[in-house]
Amino acid sequence: MTSRSRHPGDSAGQAVPGTASAELLRSEPGSRPRALLLSAGLVSAGAVALAAGALLPVIQGGSPGFTAAPLLVVLALAPAAAVLYAVVTGRTGLTAGLVLGLTALAPGRLLLDLQLLADGSLAARPELFLADRLLALPPAGPGLWPLVAGHLLTLAAGAFAAGAARDEAELAGELDGRRRWRLLGPVLGVAGGVGLLLAPLGSGNAYLLAKNAFEGPTVAMAGYLLLAALLPLTVLVAVSSPSAGVGKGGFAGAGLAALAVGVPPVIAGLVVDRLSVAPGSVVVTVAGLALVGLAFTRFDVAEVGEAVTGDQAGEAKLPGLFWWRLVTGGLALLAAAAAVAGALTPVLKANGPTPVPETPARWLLLGAAVVLAVPALFVFVPRLSAFARGVVAATWAGVVLAGAAVLSAALSVTEDKAVDPGLFGVDLPVPLPDKVGFSAGPGVTWTFIALVLAAVAALAAVITGVVERDVSDDDSEMDTGLDGTRASGNVLTPLVAAAVLAIAAFGTPVFTAPGYIAPGLWSDFGAASWGLLGALAVVLGLYALVPRSRPAAAASALAGAALVLGLRAAELPLVGSEYDGSSAGIGFWLALGAAVVTLVTAGMAVAGSRRAG
């Protein structure tokens, strides 16, 4: 038996000690022991470099806002200690996963540090530098270069660990179906990614303007966007790995890297004067801790030191189907409640005696909340839960569609707002005139929360679908609403027609009015267009999954897609009625047509399966 094969009775994931496979992990060339030792050495050298960078000034003549060196040294050395422990104990998969998890987030962390080189005065990094006076392009200090070297060494370590991770996956075989603990990982990855896009801390200091990823300086923005994309992607790769060791290591490595980004701003907000803790860093920290905690749970049917005992092998007591349905329905209802709050609270507030305009898109957001909340309620009804869950997996896109329109209206008005330096403790010799313009109101905050909760609810709905399918495959008497094999092949023609109509519906105006320029996909692309693009992507994705889905699942997905298209058509009465002289546009009729064709396709999917049975 070679390192790429195993007997049918061998356990999935890590090899059981004492077997030939376990010996091969230490002696076969396929396990790449030298490459893992080299990657562990590079990670350790990188950790030492990061610790050294924390002890030296990163800006010439500058200093951190608090004594952060001990904290930064611990955050730098802890991942290396974990990698060395995995190497010493002979856990090949865990070592490779840890290194790859750290490597995946190294590019984003490198860009965050390079912002100190581009313009340190704009970097919100009080653990490394906090200005006490106005500075223009302050020169980099000696501490910056060890930080850069540390990230580059971590990146190099990943190149040597990738082969070992691939060998571990091949040795483990196919991924086991009972993955319920693993499935928490993507939820945490998405939550952490969202947290990385928010402002890292709150600031009342005139020399540190804490902004979210999109408002910050260019290099830091690129770093946060890269981190926000790679964190959930890394977790998804770890989830999909057949090797329990690689999966656990990926979770732990990504979690430790996330903690290195999220913990310093939290501590700075607690101890530095005029700084405060912001939700973004808290979310990143909690997600990082939870990912590290998941690395201590059981991933596979049988792991090191565990014996397979009949039907109890690999049973995951939590979270079961009931809990996943509870989470899905609960998150969807919370997203709907946040959307209602976003629709009913002021989106803008005036900085002076100026009338506050209201955005008509708030009524569309209210409609999206209803479209999401109604099926979410039926997720709690056992016999209807599977169908309602499939609808929720589609209707969350309505919050994206409407929320982007609300945020676009707020951005277009507040982008040139005035700032009062007095809010930051700066005294000017000449008083400023009365402020004019608008700033974001509570409706913007609630709308953003609704978008985040809707995205997490959609991910939970997808994971619940995986668990439902596992349960229905294991227990033929389990009523999940997923009976049958696949939807009828007769649905392909109407699916293509519905897809064409949907693309046209989201790409053309639903209503026209004098002086009104509708956001589009091919022209007049703006912030609201991202909502159109996101909703269209969800609808087309559901169409693509229908031919491979079971009849009831296909019908629920198509029903949800039809609701999203109906919401698009509802822009005419909900938004268009706020404009004088408005009339139906071509997009209205296309959206209605696409919704009707989609519902007909759903009926054909169910009817075809019954005739086949």
Salt bridges, closest charged atoms under 4 A:
ASP113 OD1 - ARG125 NH1 2.87
ASP113 OD2 - HIS151 NE2 2.63
GLU127 OE2 - ARG125 NE 2.77
ASP132 OD1 - ARG133 NH1 2.97
ASP167 OD1 - ARG4 NH2 3.40
ASP167 OD2 - ARG32 NE 2.98
GLU170 OE1 - ARG4 NH1 1.92
ASP300 OD2 - ARG182 NH2 3.46
GLU303 OE1 - LYS248 NZ 2.93
GLU306 OE1 - ARG298 NH1 3.34
GLU315 OE2 - ARG178 NH2 3.62
GLU468 OE2 - ARG325 NE 3.26
GLU468 OE1 - ARG389 NH2 2.92
ASP473 OD1 - ARG550 NH2 2.89
ASP474 OD2 - ARG178 NH2 2.98
ASP479 OD2 - ARG383 NH1 3.09
GLU571 OE2 - ARG568 NH1 2.83
